[in-house]
Amino acid sequence: MTGLNKTTVSSLVQELITHQFVREVGLNTTGAGRPAMLLEFNPNAGCIISAEIEVGFISVICANFTTEIIWRSKEVTAPGADYQEVLQQLFELLNQAVAAAQSAGIPVLGLALGVPGLVDRDTDTLLFGPNLRWENVPLGAILRRQFNLPIFVDNNANMAALGEFYFGAAQHYNDIVYISIGVGIGGGIIQGGQLLTGVTGFAGEVGHMTVLPDGELCNCGNRGCWETLVSNRALLKRIQAQLSKGRPSLLTKIVNGSSDTLNLADIQQAARANDALTLEILQEIGCYLGVGVASLVNNFNPELVVLGGINESLGEVLLPALKTELYRRALRWNTEATQVVLAQHGSDACVIGGMALIYQAILAQPSIITTT
């Protein structure tokens, strides 16, 4: 499964023991032959700090080596804030996370950061983040000036896919498509247990598939991108347009007649109350989701499609419409083997995936990490 021979695995395990990432807990005396040593991860070997920057918020967690979260925070960012302002806010949260690790007496092993857009992993630079409106921001270099830690920067949907693959809904699958629904639409593709990055490292930008050639202008500069039809931003705009036409809805009462203040929490409340307009628009969004997912299933033939970034109350409405459209449009020889589920970790999938990035580095080369 790992592609490593027995000698290499034994050597890596011994190195993990030497660096106290794993510890011996006894012998397995069942069966014939020499008893095997039983091992477990050492929770006090170190902490992993993982963060996500998205449009409108920053999320940070600090977890021990057995993935138990010992500290977390999520803060709103100011609308229109430039990257310097957002990063200053991030630094403050990261310093709090480091302090939490120090209070627990556990060293920090590394820091992972997920951001929406095209990330150059060789330089840890966000080349193009259309929804953040950031370009050529050397995130890795900036973070290294602030923190003497191993730094890992990646696209947030890729990190979320890893989070669900290692610790969530996709743990027992090798071929998955992860779709993140937020201000935009992100994607992470795992094939044969490996993250698909493509020749330039930017595979998975599924939100920028063209669905309507002459459709709405996307922040990427193209027209008719999938995310202009199915993102949270698209959902809000569609409902606001109907409210402005005088369509009756519980939402009018929820927002006190001011549709400009409409947010996802309002829509979730209306969906739980079975508001007709809300359910109608959610089903339309679900159909457009199904159109895109059908193309992805035909292209990648995954075992599992994981829908992330949404909560259960919205997912219960979106999924049936999505599946109906998926099974209507995709080749049945593909859909027979494909399941569609909601992400186990919801909007936390990215920061959970940051732990996976650092785990991968440690398990591949334990000596790469110097604790702080």
C-alpha positions in Angstrom: 0.0 0.0 0.0 2.8 2.4 0.9 5.1 1.2 -1.9 7.9 0.8 0.7 9.8 -2.4 1.3 9.9 -4.0 4.8 13.4 -2.8 5.5 12.5 0.8 4.7 9.4 0.6 6.9 11.4 -0.8 9.8 13.9 2.0 9.5 11.2 4.7 9.4 9.5 3.2 12.4 12.7 3.1 14.4 13.4 6.7 13.5 9.9 7.7 14.6 10.6 5.9 17.9 13.9 7.7 18.3 12.2 11.0 17.8 9.5 10.0 20.2 6.7 10.4 17.7 5.6 6.9 18.4 6.1 4.7 21.5 6.1 1.1 22.3 3.1 -0.1 24.4 3.7 -3.9 24.6 3.8 -7.1 22.6 1.2 -8.8 20.4 1.6 -12.4 21.6 -1.3 -13.9 19.6 -0.5 -16.1 16.6 2.7 -18.0 15.7 6.1 -16.6 15.4 8.0 -13.9 17.2 5.7 -11.5 19.1 5.2 -8.1 17.3 5.8 -4.9 19.0 2.7 -2.8 19.5 3.1 0.9 18.9 1.0 4.1 19.3 1.4 7.7 18.5 2.7 9.8 21.4 0.2 12.6 22.1 2.9 14.7 23.7 5.4 14.4 20.9 4.3 17.7 19.6 1.6 20.0 18.5 0.5 20.9 15.0 -0.9 24.3 14.2 -3.2 24.5 11.2 -4.9 27.6 9.8 -7.2 28.6 7.0 -7.8 32.0 5.5 -11.0 32.4 3.5 -13.1 35.3 2.4 -14.5 36.8 5.6 -12.8 34.6 8.2 -9.7 33.1 9.6 -9.7 29.7 11.4 -6.9 28.3 13.5 -6.5 25.1 15.5 -3.7 23.6 17.6 -3.8 19.8 18.0 -1.6 17.3 19.7 0.1 14.4 17.9 -3.0 12.2 18.2 -5.1 14.9 16.5 -6.9 16.0 19.7 -7.6 19.7 19.3 -6.4 21.5 22.4 -7.1 25.1 21.2 -9.1 26.7 18.5 -10.3 30.1 17.3 -12.2 31.5 14.4 -12.4 35.2 13.7 -14.3 37.4 11.1 -12.1 39.5 8.9 -13.0 43.0 7.8 -14.7 43.3 4.3 -12.2 44.5 1.8 -9.2 44.1 4.1 -5.9 43.9 2.3 -3.6 40.9 2.8 -1.3 42.8 5.2 -4.3 43.4 7.5 -5.5 39.9 7.3 -2.0 38.4 7.9 -1.6 40.6 11.0 -4.8 39.2 12.3 -3.5 35.7 11.5 -0.3 36.3 13.3 -2.2 37.2 16.5 -4.2 34.0 16.3 -1.1 31.9 15.6 0.7 33.5 18.6 -2.2 32.5 20.8 -2.0 28.9 19.4 1.7 28.7 20.1 1.0 30.0 23.7 -1.6 27.3 24.1 1.0 24.6 23.1 3.5 26.1 25.5 1.0 26.1 28.3 0.3 22.4 27.6 4.1 21.8 27.7 4.1 20.4 24.2 6.5 21.6 21.4 5.1 22.9 18.1 6.1 20.7 15.2 4.9 22.8 12.3 2.4 25.2 10.8 0.1 24.5 7.9 -1.9 27.2 6.1 -4.7 26.7 3.5 -5.8 29.5 1.2 -8.3 29.6 -1.7 -6.5 30.0 -5.1 -3.4 28.9 -7.0 -0.6 28.0 -4.6 3.0 27.5 -5.8 4.1 24.8 -3.3 7.8 25.2 -4.2 7.8 28.8 -3.0 4.7 28.7 -0.8 3.3 31.6 -2.7 -0.3 32.4 -3.4 -0.1 33.3 -7.1 -3.7 34.0 -7.7 -6.6 34.2 -5.2 -9.5 35.7 -7.2 -12.0 35.7 -4.4 -9.6 37.1 -1.9 -8.3 39.5 -4.7 -4.7 38.6 -3.7 -1.9 38.0 -6.2 1.7 36.9 -5.8 1.7 36.9 -1.9 4.7 35.0 -0.6 2.9 33.5 2.4 5.6 31.0 3.3 8.3 33.6 3.4 6.2 36.0 5.4 5.3 33.3 7.9 8.9 32.2 8.3 9.9 35.7 9.2 7.4 35.6 12.1 7.7 31.9 13.2 10.8 29.7 13.4 8.8 26.6 12.3 8.4 24.3 9.4 5.8 26.0 7.2 3.4 24.2 4.8 1.1 26.3 2.5 -1.5 24.7 0.1 -4.8 25.3 -1.6 -7.5 25.1 1.1 -9.6 22.6 -0.9 -6.6 20.3 -1.3 -6.0 20.4 2.4 -9.7 19.8 3.1 -9.6 16.7 0.8 -6.7 15.4 2.8 -8.5 16.1 6.0 -11.5 14.0 4.9 -9.3 11.3 3.4 -7.2 10.7 6.5 -9.6 11.7 9.3 -13.1 12.0 7.9 -15.7 10.7 5.5 -13.2 9.3 3.0 -11.0 7.3 5.3 -11.7 4.0 3.6 -11.6 5.1 0.0 -8.7 5.6 -2.4 -10.3 7.6 -5.2 -12.3 10.7 -4.1 -13.4 14.1 -5.4 -13.8 16.7 -2.7 -15.9 19.8 -3.4 -15.7 22.8 -1.1 -18.7 25.2 -1.2 -18.0 28.6 0.1 -17.7 32.1 -1.4 -16.3 30.2 -4.3 -16.1 26.5 -5.2 -12.9 24.6 -4.6 -11.9 21.0 -5.4 -9.4 18.4 -4.2 -8.9 15.2 -6.2 -7.3 12.1 -4.7 -6.5 9.2 -7.0 -5.0 5.9 -5.8 -4.5 7.5 -2.4 -2.5 10.4 -3.7 -3.4 14.0 -4.1 -3.7 14.9 -7.8 -1.7 18.1 -8.3 -1.2 18.2 -12.1 1.8 19.3 -14.1 1.8 22.9 -12.7 0.4 22.0 -9.3 -3.0 23.6 -9.8 -5.3 20.7 -10.5 -8.7 20.7 -8.8 -9.9 24.2 -9.7 -13.3 22.8 -10.4 -15.1 26.0 -9.6 -13.8 27.5 -12.8 -15.2 24.9 -15.2 -17.3 26.8 -17.7 -21.0 25.8 -17.4 -22.7 28.7 -19.1 -20.4 30.2 -21.8 -22.1 33.6 -21.8 -23.0 33.5 -18.1 -22.2 35.8 -15.2 -18.7 37.3 -14.9 -16.5 35.4 -12.4 -13.8 36.9 -10.2 -11.3 34.8 -12.2 -12.1 36.9 -15.3 -14.1 34.2 -17.2 -17.8 34.0 -17.7 -20.1 31.2 -16.7 -17.9 29.4 -14.2 -19.5 26.7 -12.1 -19.0 28.8 -8.9 -21.1 31.6 -10.3 -24.0 29.2 -10.1 -23.5 27.1 -7.0 -21.4 29.0 -4.5 -22.7 30.6 -1.3 -22.4 34.0 -3.0 -24.6 32.6 -5.9 -27.2 31.3 -3.4 -27.5 34.6 -1.6 -27.8 36.6 -4.9 -30.6 34.3 -6.2 -32.6 34.5 -3.0 -32.1 38.3 -2.7 -33.3 38.7 -6.3 -36.5 36.8 -5.6 -37.1 38.8 -2.4 -36.7 42.1 -4.3 -39.4 40.9 -6.6 -41.8 40.5 -3.6 -41.8 36.7 -3.4 -43.4 35.7 -0.1 -40.9 34.1 2.3 -40.1 33.6 5.9 -36.8 35.3 5.1 -38.5 38.7 4.8 -39.4 38.4 8.5 -36.0 37.0 9.5 -34.1 39.9 7.9 -36.7 42.5 9.0 -37.4 43.4 5.3 -33.8 44.2 4.5 -32.5 41.5 2.1 -29.1 43.2 2.0 -28.4 41.8 5.4 -29.3 38.2 4.3 -26.7 35.6 5.4 -26.3 31.8 5.4 -27.5 31.5 9.0 -30.8 33.2 7.9 -31.1 30.7 5.0 -30.4 27.8 7.3 -33.1 28.9 9.6 -35.6 29.3 6.8 -34.6 25.9 5.4 -35.2 24.2 8.8 -38.7 25.9 8.8 -39.4 24.5 5.3 -39.7 27.9 3.7 -41.0 27.4 0.2 -38.8 30.0 -1.5 -35.6 28.9 0.3 -36.2 25.2 -0.6 -36.9 26.1 -4.2 -33.6 28.0 -4.6 -31.6 25.4 -2.8 -33.0 22.7 -5.1 -32.0 24.8 -8.1 -28.5 25.2 -6.7 -28.5 21.4 -6.1 -29.4 20.7 -9.7 -26.5 22.9 -10.9 -24.2 21.1 -8.5 -25.3 17.9 -10.0 -24.5 19.1 -13.5 -20.9 19.8 -12.4 -20.5 16.7 -10.3 -21.7 14.6 -13.3 -18.8 15.9 -15.3 -16.3 15.2 -12.5 -17.6 11.7 -12.0 -17.3 11.0 -15.8 -13.8 12.4 -15.8 -12.3 10.9 -12.6 -14.6 7.9 -11.9 -14.3 8.3 -8.1 -15.6 5.9 -5.4 -16.7 8.9 -3.4 -17.7 12.5 -3.9 -17.5 14.5 -0.7 -19.4 17.8 -0.4 -17.8 20.2 2.1 -18.3 23.6 3.5 -22.0 23.3 4.2 -24.0 22.2 7.2 -26.5 19.4 7.5 -29.6 21.5 7.2 -28.6 22.8 3.8 -27.1 19.5 2.7 -30.3 17.6 3.3 -31.9 19.8 0.6 -29.0 20.0 -1.8 -28.0 16.4 -1.9 -31.3 14.9 -3.3 -31.4 17.4 -6.1 -27.7 16.9 -6.8 -28.0 13.1 -6.9 -31.0 13.3 -9.2 -29.1 15.4 -11.7 -25.9 13.4 -11.3 -27.6 10.1 -12.1 -29.5 11.6 -15.0 -26.4 13.0 -16.7 -23.4 10.9 -15.8 -22.6 7.6 -17.4 -24.4 4.9 -15.3 -21.3 2.7 -15.5 -19.5 5.4 -13.5 -22.3 6.3 -11.1 -22.9 2.7 -10.1 -19.7 2.8 -8.2 -19.9 6.3 -6.8 -21.4 7.6 -3.5 -22.0 11.2 -2.6 -21.8 12.3 1.0 -21.4 15.4 3.2 -18.0 16.0 4.7 -17.6 14.7 8.2 -15.7 17.8 9.3 -17.8 20.4 7.5 -16.1 23.8 7.5 -13.2 22.4 9.6 -12.0 20.0 6.9 -9.2 22.4 5.7 -7.6 22.9 9.2 -8.0 19.2 9.9 -6.2 18.6 6.5 -3.3 20.8 7.6 -2.5 18.2 10.3 -2.4 15.6 7.5 0.2 17.7 5.6 2.5 17.8 8.6 1.9 14.1 9.4 2.9 13.2 5.9 6.2 15.2 6.2 7.0 13.6 9.6 6.2 10.0 8.6 8.2 10.4 5.4 11.2 11.9 7.1 11.0 12.2 10.9 14.2 14.3 11.1 12.7 17.0 9.0 10.9 18.4 12.1 12.8 20.4 14.7 10.6 21.3 17.6 10.0 24.7 19.0 
